[in-house]
Amino acid sequence: MTLATRYLSARTLDTAPVPSTPPGPGEVELAPAYVGICGTDLHIFHGDMDARVTAPAVLGHETAGRVVRVGPGVAGWAPGDAVTVMPLRWDGTCPACRNGHQHICRHLDFLGIDSPGAMQQRWTVPASTLVRLPDSLPLHRAALVEPTAVAVHDVGRAGVREGERVVVVGGGPVGVLIALVARAAGADVRVVELNTHRRLLAEEQGLTTWDPASADIPTLVAEWTGDAGADVAFEVSGAAGGVDTAVDVLGVRGRLCLVAIHSRPREVNLHRFFWRELTLVGARLYERRDFEKAVALVADGTVPADRLISKIVPLTEAPAAFEALEGGGDVMKILVDCAGEAQEAAV
């Protein structure tokens, strides 16, 4: 048996023993050290994904840990290896897979949503999902590799180039990571965020922020760009107002990258798309090369993981951590310590 945090029903989680699964052929058993709680986990917590999640469900997909055992036929991995997990399993046969887009397989198994996740003391996964971590990278920092990979993929999908002006609408964890990755690509970046704590945290990373409650964002963008408009906007807020802002700030032939999960249809100013020849790009998940680049960005400090982690809680307190995140306030990223290793993390 292994201790795990499980989703039972809307707004109901527990931490309880669950059966552990020894690694079979092509599989590896991990000891997750730290697991991040993200927006998708909160969607599950709210019951918004009950059509997809089969309760009781072990949550979590932002993780770093170590290999415990390897199954038959697994080469290249050994007990003690530090790893993160790209939590995607695809069928390899659907049209998306056949065209090289396995990460958006029509029958995708997202570990931590469609099958058991990382918020447990032992987790068995396909060896193909492992991504190696440098020994010098502390595991609590490495737990931010997965959301950084999201940001790397988003910036790549938007085609951000050096010297471009970029507006990120939504300054939560993924929004700040997108801003940092875009800045590393040479872009000039502005972050639009209502929450004061999140704005201050972004500013601590040297990012310029704007509060949409106290300023007209399109006017600020016009002043910043000499009335040309932004080259790229990322919609990360998940709000109808965020969509409007992201469209309104774009200049001629600007690109809008849709990152947030919108649970309901949104109105979009299509006349603006026509008039300015705008481009809308969807960005979902990541590919292995995004993960590998994310490891490098976290390891070299381009992504200051320590500053984005608000606190670390033991596995038994994970249900309460979900409620803390839901309440907003002065919280950015909470990690769950699945292995009792919090002494490693000086947060």
C-alpha positions as CSV (number, residue, x, y, z in Angstrom):
1,M,0.0,0.0,0.0
2,T,1.0,3.6,-0.5
3,L,-0.4,6.8,0.9
4,A,-2.2,9.0,-1.7
5,T,-4.4,12.1,-2.0
6,R,-7.5,11.3,-3.9
7,Y,-10.4,13.1,-5.4
8,L,-13.7,11.6,-4.2
9,S,-16.4,14.1,-5.4
10,A,-16.8,17.8,-6.0
11,R,-14.9,19.7,-3.3
12,T,-14.1,16.4,-1.4
13,L,-10.5,15.0,-1.2
14,D,-8.9,12.6,1.2
15,T,-5.5,11.2,1.9
16,A,-5.7,7.4,2.3
17,P,-3.8,4.2,1.6
18,V,-4.2,2.8,-1.9
19,P,-2.7,-0.3,-3.5
20,S,0.8,0.1,-4.9
21,T,1.5,-1.3,-8.4
22,P,4.8,-3.0,-9.0
23,P,6.4,-2.0,-12.3
24,G,5.5,-4.3,-15.2
25,P,7.3,-4.6,-18.6
26,G,8.4,-1.1,-19.8
27,E,7.4,0.5,-16.5
28,V,9.2,2.3,-13.7
29,E,8.2,2.7,-10.0
30,L,8.9,6.2,-8.7
31,A,9.0,7.8,-5.3
32,P,7.5,11.3,-6.0
33,A,9.3,13.9,-3.8
34,Y,7.2,17.0,-4.6
35,V,4.0,17.5,-6.5
36,G,2.6,20.9,-7.6
37,I,-1.1,21.8,-7.4
38,C,-2.2,23.5,-10.6
39,G,-5.3,25.0,-12.2
40,T,-6.3,21.8,-13.8
41,D,-6.2,20.1,-10.4
42,L,-8.5,22.8,-9.1
43,H,-10.9,22.2,-12.0
44,I,-11.0,18.6,-10.9
45,F,-11.5,19.6,-7.2
46,H,-14.5,21.8,-8.2
47,G,-16.1,18.8,-10.0
48,D,-15.8,20.5,-13.4
49,M,-14.1,17.4,-14.9
50,D,-16.3,14.6,-13.5
51,A,-17.1,13.5,-17.1
52,R,-13.5,12.6,-17.5
53,V,-12.2,11.8,-14.0
54,T,-13.2,8.5,-12.4
55,A,-13.3,8.8,-8.6
56,P,-11.6,7.9,-6.4
57,A,-8.8,9.4,-8.4
58,V,-5.2,10.1,-7.4
59,L,-4.3,13.6,-8.5
60,G,-1.1,15.4,-9.5
61,H,1.1,15.7,-12.6
62,E,3.6,18.4,-11.8
63,T,6.3,16.3,-10.1
64,A,9.9,15.4,-9.4
65,G,11.2,12.4,-7.7
66,R,13.5,9.4,-7.9
67,V,13.4,5.9,-9.5
68,V,12.7,3.1,-7.0
69,R,12.4,0.0,-9.2
70,V,12.5,-0.7,-13.0
71,G,10.4,-3.3,-14.7
72,P,11.4,-5.9,-17.2
73,G,12.9,-4.6,-20.4
74,V,13.6,-1.1,-19.1
75,A,17.1,0.2,-20.0
76,G,18.8,3.4,-19.1
77,W,17.2,3.9,-15.8
78,A,18.3,2.8,-12.3
79,P,17.2,3.2,-8.7
80,G,18.1,6.6,-7.4
81,D,17.9,8.5,-10.7
82,A,16.3,11.9,-10.4
83,V,13.5,12.4,-12.8
84,T,10.4,14.4,-13.7
85,V,7.5,12.9,-15.7
86,M,5.9,14.1,-19.0
87,P,2.5,12.7,-18.0
88,L,1.2,11.8,-21.4
89,R,0.4,8.4,-22.8
90,W,-0.9,8.2,-26.4
91,D,-2.1,5.4,-28.6
92,G,0.2,6.0,-31.6
93,T,-2.5,5.1,-34.1
94,C,-4.9,8.1,-34.3
95,P,-4.6,10.8,-37.0
96,A,-2.8,13.2,-34.7
97,C,-0.3,10.6,-33.6
98,R,0.3,9.5,-37.2
99,N,1.0,13.2,-38.1
100,G,3.6,13.5,-35.3
101,H,1.4,15.3,-32.8
102,Q,1.2,12.6,-30.2
103,H,0.8,15.1,-27.3
104,I,-2.7,15.8,-28.6
105,C,-3.6,12.2,-29.3
106,R,-7.4,11.7,-29.8
107,H,-7.3,9.1,-27.1
108,L,-4.7,10.7,-24.8
109,D,-4.2,9.3,-21.3
110,F,-3.1,12.3,-19.2
111,L,-1.6,10.9,-16.0
112,G,-3.2,12.5,-13.0
113,I,-6.5,13.1,-14.8
114,D,-7.4,10.0,-16.9
115,S,-5.3,7.6,-14.8
116,P,-3.6,7.7,-11.3
117,G,-1.3,10.7,-10.7
118,A,1.8,11.6,-8.7
119,M,0.3,12.7,-5.4
120,Q,1.3,9.5,-3.7
121,Q,4.3,7.9,-2.1
122,R,4.9,5.4,-4.9
123,W,3.8,5.8,-8.5
124,T,4.3,3.4,-11.4
125,V,4.5,5.0,-14.9
126,P,5.7,4.1,-18.4
127,A,9.5,4.5,-18.7
128,S,8.8,6.5,-21.8
129,T,7.3,9.3,-19.7
130,L,10.6,9.9,-17.7
131,V,12.7,13.0,-18.3
132,R,16.1,13.0,-16.6
133,L,17.0,15.7,-14.2
134,P,20.6,17.0,-13.4
135,D,21.8,15.9,-10.0
136,S,22.5,19.5,-9.1
137,L,18.8,20.5,-9.4
138,P,17.0,20.3,-6.1
139,L,13.8,18.2,-6.5
140,H,11.5,20.9,-5.1
141,R,12.6,23.3,-7.9
142,A,12.3,20.5,-10.4
143,A,8.6,20.1,-9.6
144,L,8.2,23.3,-11.6
145,V,9.6,21.8,-14.8
146,E,6.1,20.6,-16.0
147,P,4.5,24.1,-15.9
148,T,7.6,25.5,-17.4
149,A,7.3,23.1,-20.2
150,V,3.8,24.4,-20.7
151,A,5.2,27.9,-21.0
152,V,8.0,26.8,-23.4
153,H,5.4,25.1,-25.7
154,D,3.2,28.2,-25.6
155,V,6.0,30.6,-26.5
156,G,7.0,28.3,-29.3
157,R,3.5,28.0,-30.6
158,A,3.2,31.8,-30.7
159,G,6.5,32.1,-32.5
160,V,7.9,34.7,-30.2
161,R,11.0,36.4,-31.7
162,E,13.7,38.6,-30.3
163,G,12.6,42.2,-30.0
164,E,8.9,41.5,-30.2
165,R,6.5,43.1,-27.7
166,V,4.4,40.6,-25.8
167,V,1.5,41.0,-23.5
168,V,0.6,38.2,-21.0
169,V,-3.0,38.5,-19.7
170,G,-3.1,36.7,-16.4
171,G,-0.2,36.6,-14.0
172,G,-0.7,33.3,-12.2
173,P,2.0,30.6,-12.2
174,V,1.7,29.8,-15.9
175,G,1.4,33.4,-16.9
176,V,4.6,34.4,-15.1
177,L,6.4,31.4,-16.5
178,I,5.3,32.4,-20.0
179,A,6.6,35.9,-19.4
180,L,9.9,34.6,-18.2
181,V,10.3,32.2,-21.1
182,A,9.3,35.0,-23.6
183,R,11.8,37.3,-22.0
184,A,14.5,34.7,-22.3
185,A,13.7,34.5,-26.0
186,G,14.4,38.2,-26.3
187,A,10.9,39.7,-26.1
188,D,9.9,42.9,-24.3
189,V,7.1,41.7,-22.0
190,R,4.2,43.2,-20.0
191,V,2.0,41.2,-17.6
192,V,-1.6,42.1,-17.0
193,E,-2.9,40.9,-13.6
194,L,-5.6,42.0,-11.1
195,N,-4.1,40.4,-8.0
196,T,-1.7,42.6,-6.1
197,H,0.4,39.8,-4.7
198,R,0.9,38.2,-8.1
199,R,1.9,41.5,-9.6
200,L,4.5,42.1,-6.9
201,L,5.9,38.6,-7.4
202,A,6.2,39.2,-11.1
203,E,7.9,42.5,-10.5
204,E,10.4,40.8,-8.2
205,Q,11.5,38.8,-11.3
206,G,12.1,42.1,-13.1
207,L,8.8,41.9,-15.1
208,T,6.7,45.0,-15.8
209,T,3.1,44.6,-14.7
210,W,-0.2,46.5,-15.3
211,D,-3.3,46.4,-13.2
212,P,-6.4,46.3,-15.4
213,A,-8.6,47.7,-12.6
214,S,-6.7,51.0,-12.5
215,A,-5.6,51.5,-16.1
216,D,-6.9,51.1,-19.7
217,I,-4.6,48.3,-21.0
218,P,-5.1,49.0,-24.8
219,T,-4.1,52.7,-24.1
220,L,-1.0,51.6,-22.2
221,V,0.0,49.3,-25.0
222,A,-0.5,52.0,-27.6
223,E,1.8,54.3,-25.6
224,W,4.3,51.5,-25.1
225,T,4.4,50.6,-28.8
226,G,4.0,53.9,-30.4
227,D,0.5,53.0,-31.4
228,A,1.6,49.9,-33.3
229,G,0.1,47.4,-30.9
230,A,1.6,44.2,-29.4
231,D,3.1,41.5,-31.6
232,V,1.9,38.7,-29.4
233,A,-0.7,38.3,-26.6
234,F,-1.2,35.3,-24.4
235,E,-4.6,34.7,-22.9
236,V,-3.9,33.0,-19.6
237,S,-6.7,34.4,-17.4
238,G,-9.5,32.1,-18.4
239,A,-11.9,35.1,-18.1
240,A,-14.1,36.8,-20.8
241,G,-12.5,40.1,-20.0
242,G,-9.1,38.6,-20.5
243,V,-10.0,37.5,-24.0
244,D,-11.2,41.0,-24.9
245,T,-8.0,42.5,-23.6
246,A,-5.8,40.0,-25.4
247,V,-7.5,40.8,-28.7
248,D,-7.6,44.6,-28.2
249,V,-3.9,45.0,-27.5
250,L,-2.7,43.3,-30.8
251,G,-1.4,45.2,-33.7
252,V,-1.6,44.4,-37.4
253,R,-0.9,40.7,-38.0
254,G,-0.5,40.1,-34.2
255,R,-0.8,36.6,-32.8
256,L,-3.1,35.6,-30.0
257,C,-2.0,32.5,-28.2
258,L,-4.9,30.9,-26.2
259,V,-3.5,29.1,-23.1
260,A,-6.3,29.2,-20.5
261,I,-8.9,26.5,-20.4
262,H,-12.3,28.3,-21.0
263,S,-15.0,26.1,-19.6
264,R,-17.7,27.9,-21.7
265,P,-17.8,29.5,-25.1
266,R,-16.6,33.1,-25.3
267,E,-17.5,36.0,-27.6
268,V,-14.6,37.1,-29.7
269,N,-14.3,40.3,-31.7
270,L,-13.9,38.7,-35.1
271,H,-14.1,42.0,-36.8
272,R,-10.8,42.9,-35.2
273,F,-9.3,39.6,-36.5
274,F,-10.5,40.6,-40.0
275,W,-9.5,44.2,-39.8
276,R,-6.0,43.6,-38.5
277,E,-5.3,40.2,-40.0
278,L,-4.8,38.7,-36.6
279,T,-3.9,35.0,-36.0
280,L,-5.3,32.8,-33.2
281,V,-3.1,29.9,-32.1
282,G,-4.2,27.2,-29.6
283,A,-1.5,25.8,-27.2
284,R,-2.2,22.6,-25.4
285,L,0.3,20.7,-23.3
286,Y,3.8,20.1,-24.5
287,E,6.3,17.9,-26.4
288,R,9.4,16.2,-25.1
289,R,11.7,18.9,-26.5
290,D,9.7,21.4,-24.4
291,F,10.3,19.4,-21.3
292,E,14.0,19.1,-22.0
293,K,14.3,22.9,-22.5
294,A,12.3,23.5,-19.4
295,V,14.7,21.4,-17.4
296,A,17.5,23.6,-18.6
297,L,15.7,26.8,-17.8
298,V,14.9,25.8,-14.3
299,A,18.4,24.4,-13.7
300,D,20.2,27.5,-14.9
301,G,17.9,29.9,-12.9
302,T,16.2,31.5,-15.9
303,V,13.1,30.3,-14.1
304,P,13.6,31.2,-10.4
305,A,11.5,28.3,-9.1
306,D,12.2,29.1,-5.4
307,R,10.5,32.5,-5.7
308,L,7.4,31.0,-7.3
309,I,6.8,28.4,-4.6
310,S,4.6,29.9,-1.9
311,K,4.8,26.9,0.5
312,I,5.3,23.2,0.8
313,V,2.9,21.0,2.7
314,P,3.0,17.3,3.7
315,L,0.9,14.8,1.8
316,T,-1.6,14.6,4.7
317,E,-2.3,18.4,4.3
318,A,-2.9,18.3,0.6
319,P,-6.7,18.6,0.8
320,A,-6.4,21.8,2.9
321,A,-3.9,23.1,0.3
322,F,-6.5,22.9,-2.4
323,E,-8.8,25.0,-0.3
324,A,-6.0,27.6,0.3
325,L,-5.3,27.9,-3.4
326,E,-9.0,28.2,-4.2
327,G,-9.2,31.2,-1.8
328,G,-6.6,33.1,-3.7
329,G,-4.8,35.7,-1.7
330,D,-1.1,35.7,-1.3
331,V,-0.5,32.3,-2.8
332,M,1.2,31.4,-6.1
333,K,2.4,27.7,-6.2
334,I,1.9,25.1,-3.4
335,L,3.9,21.9,-3.5
336,V,2.9,18.7,-1.8
337,D,5.8,16.9,-0.1
338,C,5.1,13.2,-0.8
339,A,8.3,11.8,0.7
340,G,9.0,13.9,3.9
341,E,11.8,15.7,2.2
342,A,10.8,19.3,3.0
343,Q,14.0,19.9,4.9
344,E,15.7,20.0,1.4
345,A,13.6,23.0,0.3
346,A,14.6,26.3,1.9
347,V,11.4,28.1,0.9
